[in-house]
Amino acid sequence: MAQLQPLRGTRDLLPEECRKIRHVEDVARRISALYGFDEIETPIIESASVFKRSLGDTSDIVSKEMYEFQDKNGDAIVLRPEGTAGVVRAFISEGLSQLVPLKLFYRGPMFRHERPQKGRYRQFYQIGVELLGVDKPQADIETIAMGAQILRELGLQGSTRLCLNTIGDAESRSVYRDRLVAYLRTREGELSPESVNRLERNPLRILDSKNEGDKRVVADAPQLKDSLNEHSRKFFDGVQEGLTALGIEFVIDPLLVRGLDYYCHTVFEFTTESLGAQNAVLSGGRYDNLVSDMGGPKTPGVGWGAGVDRLALMLGEIEKPDRPVAVVPLGDEAEREALRITQELRQVGLSAEMSYSGNMAKRMKRADKIKARCAVILGADELAKGIVQVKFLDTGEQRETKRSDLVQLLTSTGV
């Protein structure tokens, strides 16, 4: 019988990976709270219409990557491929428009049927934020600044770069689309089949094609900045001025358009060179028409999502938050007392682990392996005297203490 394995594109998160993912989520949750964002959690499964209405039929997610199926009632169900559409659906269905400006933080697993590679999985984890109800550049600046602070708190700011662009409002994009299509028609024979298909459906996506032939064609294409109307130009100037005032460095990438149909005005990505092809770690933009397109009231919005898996890959080892106390008994009677000691320590909030078998050397080796801060050693002699030996493993110091004083010693030393 074949050995059971995780499905392609999924993987088991072992303890060290779980610690890294939890660390990323905890840092993001803490920093987002400083900016006034409250946490929201939406269902992993949604009606297919939530994403087809929001992401657009021409997006890669809808056309290629969504896990869509019929449930037992025959309804079209989707495993959520991204976070924004679900949050906006909740904004509409829960009647949250009266609370704007509304700041929301989310976290959790997402699902896309993509070709797996380093940093890209079919079940992956995201953190993200949405700021709804503010149509000014200040909202864009604040959400980007929060993303930058999260990366800084994770120790990753030096290995990431903020790329920034504008795709303008609907009027600007319409003018640019005509100019871009007219140019691309003159070089259609040099485009990849996928880009030829996009020429009618979503020509702006050709700008961020990874095909080398497409890149050569796009290099000479008209730039969107030359089609911006006055409002779009002023909005983008305001975003740049605000980021500069906050000391947040960025580069303008005229080919950055993002892959989802709902974006307008500001789009941005924090990228890295340490993960190979999967270089975007935190990405987002403004979406002023998404809420109304999904049937809600006209409500501007801006937000981002970050790949927790990719951020975790960039982190070093994450130690357990509380180094445990190793309880090392020798003999059956000592083991019974060690159980009581271990439970007492846990009940006062100290992490504690008891070694179950082996001689003293093996049990102390186990204490080193779990990176214990100290070892509580007891055998027949200690039991008879009502004492324990406490060895502080970082310094090698060992002291004898009364059994009744152990909890106070370990809670007061903080070692």
Buried (B, 14 or more C-beta within 10 A) or exposed (E): EEEEEEEEBBBEBEEEBEBBBBBBBEBBBEBBEEBEBEEBEBEEBBBBBBBBBBBBEBBBBBBEBBBBEEEEEEEEBBBBBBBBBBBBBBBBEEEBBEBBEBBBBBBBBBBBBBEBEEBBBBBBBBBBBBBBBBBBBBBBBBBBBBBBBBBBBBEBBEBBBBBBBBBBBEEBBEBBBEBBBEBBEEBEEEBBEBBBBBBEEBBBBBBBBEBEEBBEBBEEBEEBBEBBEEEBBEBBEBBBEBBEEEEBEBEEBBBBBBBBBBBBBBBBBBBBEEBEEBBBBBBBBBBBBBBEBBEBEEBBBBBBBBBBBBBBBBBEEBEEEEBBBBBBBBBEBBBEBBEEBBEBBBEEEBBBBBBEEEEEEEBBEBBEEBEBBBBBBBBEEBBEEEBBBBBBBEEEEEEEBEBEEBBEBBEEEEB
